Amino acid sequence: MTSMLPFDFPKATRVQERPMIIDSFAGGGGASTGIEMALGRSPDVAINHDAAAISMHEANHPDSQHFNCNIWHVDPSDVVGNRRVGLAWFSPDCRHHSKAKGGKPVSKGVRDLAWVVVLWAKRVRPEVIMLENVEEFRDWGPLGPDQRPCKARKGQTFQKWTRELERLGYKLETRELRGCDYGAPTIRKRLFIVARCDGQPIVWPEPTHAPADDPRVIAGQLKPYVAAADIIDWTRPCPSIFATKQEVAEQMGLRVRRPLADPTLRRIARGVNRYVLEAEDPFLVPTARGAALGGLVQTGYGEREGQAPRALDPKRPLGTMVAGGSKHGVVSAFLAQHNSGPGMKNNAGRSAKAPLSTLTTRGSQQGLVSASLLSLHGVARRDADIRAPHPTICAGGTHSAVVGTFLRKYGGQEAEGLEEPVTVDIDGQTYAVVDIGMRMLTVEEMYRAQGFPGHYIIDRGADGRVFTKTEQTRMCGNSVCPPMAKALVEANCPHLVEEETAVAA
């Protein structure tokens, strides 16, 4: 194989140098971040065809050597020279394996990208190989004349691929793992493959987190899931769904929002009813003026008759972040102050940034904010409470929204404009629903849901170019959850840390 790059690879000659780490299909750096968390150093080489993704990677991993090129244009022997490869991580494009593709024709070229793993195994023989993809990757097989997977030959290509690695001397194991079980606030589930040829056993990391009511959590053996509520910025405004487009734009400092579709409004209504009005265990979030009561709601554009949103337990992670963007929104029910009667002017709720209002001798007159997460994409998505981990983030744009239901204490009088106010009882106090707000999840919230550290640079590349929101979201949805990569590398590659220390000494 001859390199087709417009530059020469550095030739490594010192065999005593520490083993190399390669991140192929490096993207914006999710796997590399996990590797760095586990070993204390970034990969030596990062390869990706997407210029924006490799620039984000370089901004966060400046010590890596970056190659912005087609993966097939890289000769592993040129990259490695005489050095050992301790770890090679591969995250080939999953779109044309994923069930999210639906019944659309798929690309054989994209589906065949994983064969590059065999090329690296032949040329430089990495001691440990790790691959991440969707669970349907195991169904990899030939395409029919219609360019759709042939059901009769499902899995044949995957079996051939695994046999080829085994023929090269690799022991190989597969397992499906979820990010929430290892500290990422998302239920994202992916197939992981670990192959090694160094004679050492393959180790699957034990979960570190579980639901709050799990006996292991109660006993202190595991940590509780990181909740979706923990990645949401509760200080951000949540404009009323009844406000004019211009009012929303003024509140959010953003472009004018188009009117909400009827299916979205119906899902918001059902979510507020289930997770605010009928919730047996409402979720309370401390705010500057009291508390926020909430749940997490996932819905879709194509609402079916009778289809109701389901709760995502706030004590559990959020759903998967996928390449098309987050499909959820936060819904808050605001419980407003009620001093002189529900019809009192100017007390239909305060911003979470506003100071707490006066406490009277009768106790706090503050309202509450009831929040839930609303999915605005798909009809088969699973919904969850806001105390649960976040669902999957997509690369094509965010479809998650924060929905807030504004409530205020109700003393029996008719509220202004409400002949029959909707009420909810919380801790023995009756509140009336006076407004409902909604906002989409921010890019920063999506990256936190994926498990990236707060300091990760997501808005610009190494050259200073500012990324669009679409680019930022795409790189988030395509990324590996860093906590997942960390757990796998810690379990299988502790020798790389030891050898690095020995070389430095």
C-alpha positions as CSV (number, residue, x, y, z in Angstrom):
1,M,0.0,0.0,0.0
2,T,1.4,3.4,-1.0
3,S,0.5,6.5,1.1
4,M,-1.6,9.0,-0.9
5,L,-1.2,11.8,1.6
6,P,0.4,15.1,0.5
7,F,3.0,14.8,3.3
8,D,5.4,12.2,4.6
9,F,4.9,10.3,7.8
10,P,7.7,10.6,10.4
11,K,9.7,7.5,10.5
12,A,10.0,6.1,14.0
13,T,13.2,4.1,14.6
14,R,13.7,3.7,18.4
15,V,12.1,0.4,19.3
16,Q,12.5,1.2,23.0
17,E,10.0,4.1,22.8
18,R,6.8,3.7,24.6
19,P,4.1,1.8,22.7
20,M,2.0,3.9,20.5
21,I,-1.7,4.6,20.8
22,I,-3.8,5.1,17.7
23,D,-7.3,6.6,17.5
24,S,-8.7,5.9,14.0
25,F,-12.0,7.6,13.1
26,A,-11.1,10.0,15.9
27,G,-13.9,12.4,15.3
28,G,-14.1,15.3,17.9
29,G,-12.2,13.2,20.5
30,G,-14.6,11.2,22.6
31,A,-12.6,8.0,22.6
32,S,-9.3,10.0,22.9
33,T,-10.6,11.8,25.9
34,G,-11.5,8.5,27.6
35,I,-8.1,7.1,26.7
36,E,-6.5,10.2,28.3
37,M,-8.6,9.8,31.4
38,A,-7.4,6.2,31.7
39,L,-3.7,6.5,30.8
40,G,-2.8,10.2,31.5
41,R,-1.9,10.8,27.9
42,S,-3.6,11.4,24.5
43,P,-3.2,9.1,21.6
44,D,0.0,9.5,19.5
45,V,-2.0,9.6,16.3
46,A,-5.5,10.7,15.4
47,I,-7.1,10.1,12.0
48,N,-10.3,11.5,10.6
49,H,-11.7,12.6,7.3
50,D,-13.8,15.4,8.7
51,A,-11.9,18.7,8.9
52,A,-14.0,20.2,11.6
53,A,-13.9,17.1,13.8
54,I,-10.1,16.7,13.5
55,S,-9.7,20.4,14.3
56,M,-11.8,20.0,17.5
57,H,-9.7,17.0,18.4
58,E,-6.5,19.0,17.9
59,A,-7.8,21.8,20.1
60,N,-8.3,19.4,22.9
61,H,-5.5,16.9,22.2
62,P,-2.6,19.1,20.9
63,D,0.0,16.4,21.7
64,S,-1.5,14.0,19.2
65,Q,-0.3,13.9,15.6
66,H,-3.4,14.7,13.4
67,F,-4.2,13.4,9.9
68,N,-7.2,14.8,8.2
69,C,-7.7,12.3,5.4
70,N,-9.5,9.2,4.2
71,I,-8.7,6.3,6.5
72,W,-7.8,4.1,3.5
73,H,-5.1,6.7,2.4
74,V,-3.1,5.9,5.5
75,D,-0.5,3.2,5.5
76,P,-0.1,1.9,9.1
77,S,3.5,1.0,8.4
78,D,4.4,4.5,7.5
79,V,2.7,5.9,10.7
80,V,4.3,3.4,13.1
81,G,7.7,2.6,11.7
82,N,9.5,0.3,14.1
83,R,7.5,1.2,17.2
84,R,5.1,-1.1,19.0
85,V,1.4,-0.3,18.9
86,G,0.0,-0.9,22.4
87,L,-3.6,0.2,21.6
88,A,-5.6,1.0,18.4
89,W,-9.1,2.3,18.8
90,F,-11.6,2.2,15.9
91,S,-15.0,3.8,15.7
92,P,-16.1,3.3,12.1
93,D,-19.2,5.1,10.8
94,C,-22.2,3.4,12.2
95,R,-25.0,5.1,10.2
96,H,-25.3,2.4,7.5
97,H,-25.4,-0.4,10.1
98,S,-27.8,1.3,12.5
99,K,-31.6,0.6,12.7
100,A,-32.0,4.3,12.8
101,K,-31.3,4.2,9.0
102,G,-34.7,2.6,8.6
103,G,-35.4,0.9,5.3
104,K,-33.4,3.3,3.2
105,P,-30.6,2.0,0.9
106,V,-27.2,1.8,2.5
107,S,-23.6,2.3,1.3
108,K,-21.4,-0.8,0.9
109,G,-18.4,1.5,1.2
110,V,-19.4,2.9,4.5
111,R,-20.4,-0.5,5.9
112,D,-17.0,-1.9,4.8
113,L,-15.0,0.7,6.8
114,A,-14.3,-1.8,9.6
115,W,-12.1,-3.8,7.2
116,V,-9.4,-1.2,8.0
117,V,-9.1,-2.9,11.4
118,V,-7.8,-6.0,9.6
119,L,-5.4,-3.9,7.6
120,W,-3.9,-2.4,10.8
121,A,-3.7,-5.9,12.3
122,K,-1.8,-7.2,9.3
123,R,0.6,-4.3,9.0
124,V,1.5,-3.3,12.6
125,R,-0.2,-5.8,14.8
126,P,-1.6,-3.7,17.7
127,E,-1.4,-5.5,20.9
128,V,-4.9,-4.4,21.9
129,I,-7.7,-3.4,19.4
130,M,-10.9,-1.8,20.5
131,L,-13.9,-1.1,18.3
132,E,-17.1,0.7,19.1
133,N,-20.3,0.6,16.9
134,V,-24.0,0.2,17.1
135,E,-25.3,-3.3,18.2
136,E,-26.5,-4.0,14.6
137,F,-22.9,-4.1,13.5
138,R,-23.0,-7.9,14.3
139,D,-25.6,-8.2,11.5
140,W,-23.2,-6.9,9.0
141,G,-23.7,-8.9,5.8
142,P,-23.9,-8.5,2.0
143,L,-26.4,-6.2,0.3
144,G,-29.1,-7.2,-2.1
145,P,-29.8,-5.7,-5.5
146,D,-31.8,-3.0,-3.9
147,Q,-28.8,-1.9,-1.8
148,R,-30.5,-3.0,1.4
149,P,-29.1,-5.7,3.7
150,C,-29.9,-9.2,2.6
151,K,-31.8,-10.8,5.5
152,A,-30.9,-14.3,4.4
153,R,-27.2,-13.5,4.7
154,K,-27.4,-11.4,7.9
155,G,-24.1,-11.5,9.9
156,Q,-22.0,-13.3,7.2
157,T,-19.6,-10.4,6.7
158,F,-19.2,-9.9,10.4
159,Q,-18.4,-13.5,10.9
160,K,-15.8,-13.3,8.1
161,W,-14.3,-10.2,9.6
162,T,-13.9,-11.8,13.0
163,R,-12.4,-15.0,11.5
164,E,-9.8,-12.9,9.7
165,L,-8.7,-11.3,13.0
166,E,-8.6,-14.7,14.7
167,R,-6.5,-16.0,11.8
168,L,-4.1,-13.2,12.5
169,G,-3.7,-14.4,16.1
170,Y,-6.2,-12.3,17.9
171,K,-8.6,-13.4,20.6
172,L,-11.8,-11.5,20.3
173,E,-14.9,-10.8,22.4
174,T,-18.0,-8.6,22.0
175,R,-20.3,-7.1,24.5
176,E,-23.0,-4.4,24.6
177,L,-22.4,-1.7,27.3
178,R,-24.4,1.3,28.4
179,G,-22.8,4.7,29.2
180,C,-24.9,5.2,32.4
181,D,-23.4,2.1,34.0
182,Y,-20.0,3.7,33.9
183,G,-20.8,7.3,35.0
184,A,-22.0,8.9,31.8
185,P,-25.5,10.6,32.2
186,T,-26.9,8.8,29.1
187,I,-28.5,5.4,28.5
188,R,-26.6,5.2,25.2
189,K,-25.9,1.6,24.4
190,R,-23.2,0.5,22.0
191,L,-21.4,-2.7,20.9
192,F,-17.8,-2.9,22.0
193,I,-15.3,-5.4,20.6
194,V,-12.0,-6.0,22.2
195,A,-9.3,-8.1,20.4
196,R,-5.8,-8.8,21.7
197,C,-2.8,-10.8,20.5
198,D,-0.4,-10.3,23.5
199,G,-1.6,-13.4,25.4
200,Q,-3.3,-11.4,28.1
201,P,-7.0,-11.9,29.0
202,I,-9.7,-9.6,27.7
203,V,-11.2,-7.8,30.7
204,W,-14.7,-6.3,30.7
205,P,-15.0,-3.5,33.3
206,E,-17.5,-4.0,36.1
207,P,-20.3,-1.3,36.2
208,T,-19.6,1.5,38.6
209,H,-23.2,3.0,38.7
210,A,-26.7,1.6,39.0
211,P,-30.3,2.9,39.7
212,A,-30.6,4.6,43.0
213,D,-32.9,1.8,44.3
214,D,-30.4,-0.9,43.4
215,P,-29.3,-2.9,46.5
216,R,-25.7,-2.4,45.5
217,V,-26.2,1.4,45.5
218,I,-28.0,1.3,48.8
219,A,-25.1,-0.8,50.2
220,G,-22.6,1.7,49.0
221,Q,-21.0,-0.7,46.5
222,L,-22.0,1.3,43.5
223,K,-22.8,4.9,42.8
224,P,-26.3,6.1,41.7
225,Y,-26.8,6.9,38.0
226,V,-25.9,10.4,37.0
227,A,-29.3,12.1,36.2
228,A,-30.4,14.1,33.2
229,A,-31.3,16.8,35.7
230,D,-27.6,17.2,36.5
231,I,-26.6,18.2,33.0
232,I,-29.4,20.8,32.6
233,D,-28.7,24.5,33.2
234,W,-31.8,25.4,35.3
235,T,-31.0,29.1,35.2
236,R,-31.8,29.5,31.5
237,P,-35.1,31.0,30.6
238,C,-37.9,28.7,29.5
239,P,-40.2,30.8,27.3
240,S,-44.0,30.3,27.4
241,I,-45.4,28.0,24.7
242,F,-48.2,30.6,24.5
243,A,-45.9,33.6,24.0
244,T,-45.6,35.3,20.7
245,K,-42.7,34.5,18.5
246,Q,-41.2,37.9,19.1
247,E,-41.6,37.6,22.9
248,V,-39.8,34.2,22.8
249,A,-36.9,35.7,20.7
250,E,-36.6,38.6,23.2
251,Q,-36.5,36.2,26.2
252,M,-34.0,33.8,24.7
253,G,-31.9,36.3,22.7
254,L,-32.3,34.0,19.7
255,R,-34.0,34.0,16.4
256,V,-37.7,34.0,16.3
257,R,-39.1,30.5,17.1
258,R,-41.7,29.0,14.7
259,P,-45.0,28.0,16.2
260,L,-45.1,24.6,17.9
261,A,-46.8,21.9,16.0
262,D,-50.1,20.4,17.3
263,P,-48.5,17.0,18.0
264,T,-45.8,18.7,20.1
265,L,-48.4,20.7,22.1
266,R,-50.4,17.5,22.7
267,R,-47.3,15.7,24.0
268,I,-46.4,18.6,26.2
269,A,-49.9,18.5,27.7
270,R,-49.9,14.8,28.3
271,G,-46.4,15.0,29.8
272,V,-47.4,17.8,32.2
273,N,-50.5,15.8,33.2
274,R,-48.4,12.7,33.9
275,Y,-45.3,14.1,35.4
276,V,-46.7,17.2,37.2
277,L,-50.4,16.8,37.9
278,E,-50.4,13.0,38.5
279,A,-46.8,12.4,39.6
280,E,-46.6,10.4,42.8
281,D,-43.0,11.3,43.4
282,P,-42.3,14.7,41.8
283,F,-38.7,15.8,41.1
284,L,-37.6,18.9,43.0
285,V,-34.7,21.0,41.7
286,P,-33.4,23.8,44.0
287,T,-33.6,27.2,42.3
288,A,-33.0,30.8,43.3
289,R,-36.6,31.2,44.3
290,G,-37.7,27.9,45.6
291,A,-37.7,24.5,43.9
292,A,-38.3,23.0,40.6
293,L,-40.7,20.0,40.3
294,G,-40.1,17.8,37.3
295,G,-40.0,14.8,35.1
296,L,-38.5,13.8,31.7
297,V,-40.7,13.4,28.7
298,Q,-39.7,11.9,25.3
299,T,-42.0,12.3,22.4
300,G,-41.9,12.4,18.6
301,Y,-43.0,14.4,15.6
302,G,-45.3,11.7,14.2
303,E,-47.6,11.3,17.1
304,R,-49.9,8.3,16.9
305,E,-53.4,8.4,18.3
306,G,-53.5,7.2,21.9
307,Q,-49.7,7.3,22.2
308,A,-48.7,8.8,25.5
309,P,-45.3,9.9,26.7
310,R,-43.6,7.6,29.2
311,A,-41.6,8.7,32.2
312,L,-37.9,8.5,32.3
313,D,-37.0,8.0,36.0
314,P,-35.1,11.2,37.1
315,K,-32.8,8.9,39.2
316,R,-31.6,7.3,36.0
317,P,-29.5,8.4,33.0
318,L,-30.8,10.2,29.9
319,G,-31.3,8.3,26.6
320,T,-28.7,8.0,23.9
321,M,-27.2,11.0,22.1
322,V,-27.3,10.0,18.5
323,A,-26.0,11.5,15.3
324,G,-29.2,13.5,14.5
325,G,-29.2,15.5,17.7
326,S,-30.8,15.2,21.1
327,K,-34.5,14.2,20.7
328,H,-35.6,15.5,24.0
329,G,-36.7,18.7,25.6
330,V,-37.0,19.9,29.1
331,V,-40.5,20.8,30.3
332,S,-41.0,22.8,33.4
333,A,-44.2,23.5,35.3
334,F,-43.8,26.8,37.1
335,L,-45.7,27.2,40.4
336,A,-46.1,30.9,41.0
337,Q,-46.4,33.0,44.1
338,H,-49.9,33.5,45.3
339,N,-50.4,36.2,47.9
340,S,-53.7,38.1,47.2
341,G,-55.4,35.6,44.9
342,P,-54.7,33.8,41.7
343,G,-55.8,36.9,39.7
344,M,-53.1,39.1,41.2
345,K,-51.2,40.9,38.5
346,N,-47.5,40.3,37.7
347,N,-47.1,37.1,39.8
348,A,-47.3,34.5,37.1
349,G,-43.8,33.2,37.9
350,R,-40.3,34.6,38.2
351,S,-37.1,33.8,36.4
352,A,-34.9,31.3,38.1
353,K,-32.3,34.1,38.1
354,A,-34.6,36.4,40.1
355,P,-34.2,36.8,43.9
356,L,-36.5,34.9,46.3
357,S,-39.5,37.0,47.1
358,T,-40.6,38.0,50.6
359,L,-41.4,35.3,53.1
360,T,-44.5,36.1,55.1
361,T,-45.6,35.0,58.5
362,R,-47.8,32.4,56.7
363,G,-44.7,30.8,55.2
364,S,-43.2,30.9,51.8
365,Q,-45.4,32.2,49.1
366,Q,-43.1,31.0,46.4
367,G,-44.2,28.8,43.5
368,L,-42.5,25.8,42.2
369,V,-41.0,24.8,38.8
370,S,-42.0,21.4,37.6
371,A,-39.6,20.2,34.9
372,S,-39.6,17.3,32.4
373,L,-37.7,16.4,29.3
374,L,-39.6,16.3,26.0
375,S,-38.4,14.4,23.0
376,L,-39.5,16.0,19.7
377,H,-38.4,13.2,17.4
378,G,-39.6,9.7,16.5
379,V,-42.6,7.7,17.5
380,A,-40.9,4.8,19.2
381,R,-38.5,6.6,21.5
382,R,-38.5,5.6,25.2
383,D,-39.3,8.4,27.6
384,A,-37.8,8.9,31.0
385,D,-38.0,10.9,34.2
386,I,-35.6,13.8,34.5
387,R,-33.8,11.9,37.3
388,A,-32.9,9.3,34.7
389,P,-29.8,9.5,32.4
390,H,-30.3,11.4,29.1
391,P,-31.4,9.6,26.0
392,T,-29.2,9.4,22.9
393,I,-27.9,12.6,21.3
394,C,-28.0,12.8,17.5
395,A,-25.6,14.4,15.2
396,G,-28.1,16.1,13.0
397,G,-29.4,18.6,15.5
398,T,-31.0,18.8,18.9
399,H,-34.6,17.7,19.3
400,S,-34.7,17.9,23.1
401,A,-36.6,20.6,24.8
402,V,-36.9,21.8,28.4
403,V,-40.6,22.2,29.3
404,G,-41.6,24.1,32.4
405,T,-45.1,24.2,33.9
406,F,-45.6,27.3,35.9
407,L,-47.7,26.8,39.1
408,R,-48.8,29.1,41.9
409,K,-50.5,28.5,45.2
410,Y,-54.2,28.4,44.9
411,G,-56.7,29.4,47.6
412,G,-60.0,28.5,45.9
413,Q,-60.5,31.8,44.0
414,E,-60.9,31.7,40.2
415,A,-57.6,32.6,38.5
416,E,-57.7,35.4,35.9
417,G,-58.6,33.9,32.6
418,L,-59.2,30.5,34.0
419,E,-62.8,29.4,34.6
420,E,-61.6,26.0,35.9
421,P,-58.0,26.3,36.9
422,V,-55.9,23.1,36.6
423,T,-54.5,22.3,40.1
424,V,-52.0,20.0,41.7
425,D,-51.4,19.2,45.3
426,I,-47.8,19.2,46.6
427,D,-47.0,18.5,50.2
428,G,-50.5,19.5,51.3
429,Q,-50.6,22.8,49.3
430,T,-52.7,23.3,46.2
431,Y,-51.2,25.0,43.2
432,A,-52.7,26.2,40.0
433,V,-51.1,25.8,36.6
434,V,-50.6,29.3,35.1
435,D,-48.2,28.8,32.3
436,I,-46.1,26.2,30.5
437,G,-42.6,27.0,29.0
438,M,-40.3,25.1,26.7
439,R,-36.8,25.5,25.4
440,M,-34.4,23.2,23.5
441,L,-31.4,21.6,25.1
442,T,-28.2,23.6,24.5
443,V,-25.1,22.1,22.8
444,E,-23.3,22.4,26.2
445,E,-26.0,20.3,27.9
446,M,-25.7,17.6,25.2
447,Y,-22.0,17.3,25.6
448,R,-22.4,17.0,29.3
449,A,-25.0,14.3,28.7
450,Q,-22.5,12.4,26.6
451,G,-20.0,12.5,29.5
452,F,-17.5,15.1,28.2
453,P,-15.7,17.1,30.9
454,G,-16.8,20.6,31.4
455,H,-13.6,22.1,30.1
456,Y,-13.8,20.4,26.8
457,I,-13.5,22.9,23.9
458,I,-16.6,22.5,21.6
459,D,-17.1,25.9,20.0
460,R,-13.9,26.3,18.0
461,G,-11.0,24.4,16.4
462,A,-7.3,24.4,16.8
463,D,-7.0,27.1,14.1
464,G,-9.5,29.3,15.9
465,R,-12.4,28.7,13.4
466,V,-15.7,28.9,15.2
467,F,-17.9,25.8,14.7
468,T,-21.6,26.1,13.8
469,K,-24.2,24.6,16.1
470,T,-24.8,21.9,13.5
471,E,-21.1,21.0,13.5
472,Q,-20.9,20.9,17.3
473,T,-24.0,18.7,17.5
474,R,-22.9,16.4,14.8
475,M,-19.6,15.8,16.6
476,C,-21.3,15.2,19.9
477,G,-23.8,12.7,18.4
478,N,-21.0,10.8,16.6
479,S,-18.7,10.7,19.6
480,V,-17.8,7.8,21.9
481,C,-18.9,8.4,25.5
482,P,-15.5,9.3,27.2
483,P,-16.4,7.4,30.4
484,M,-17.0,4.2,28.4
485,A,-13.6,4.4,26.7
486,K,-12.0,5.2,30.0
487,A,-13.5,2.1,31.7
488,L,-12.4,-0.2,28.8
489,V,-8.9,1.1,28.5
490,E,-8.3,1.1,32.3
491,A,-9.4,-2.5,32.4
492,N,-7.3,-3.8,29.5
493,C,-4.3,-1.4,29.1
494,P,-2.8,-0.6,32.6
495,H,0.6,-1.7,31.2
496,L,0.6,1.3,28.9
497,V,0.7,3.6,32.0
498,E,3.4,1.6,33.6
499,E,5.6,1.5,30.5
500,E,5.2,5.3,30.0
501,T,6.4,5.9,33.6
502,A,9.3,3.5,33.1
503,V,10.4,5.3,29.8
504,A,10.1,8.7,31.5
505,A,12.3,7.5,34.4
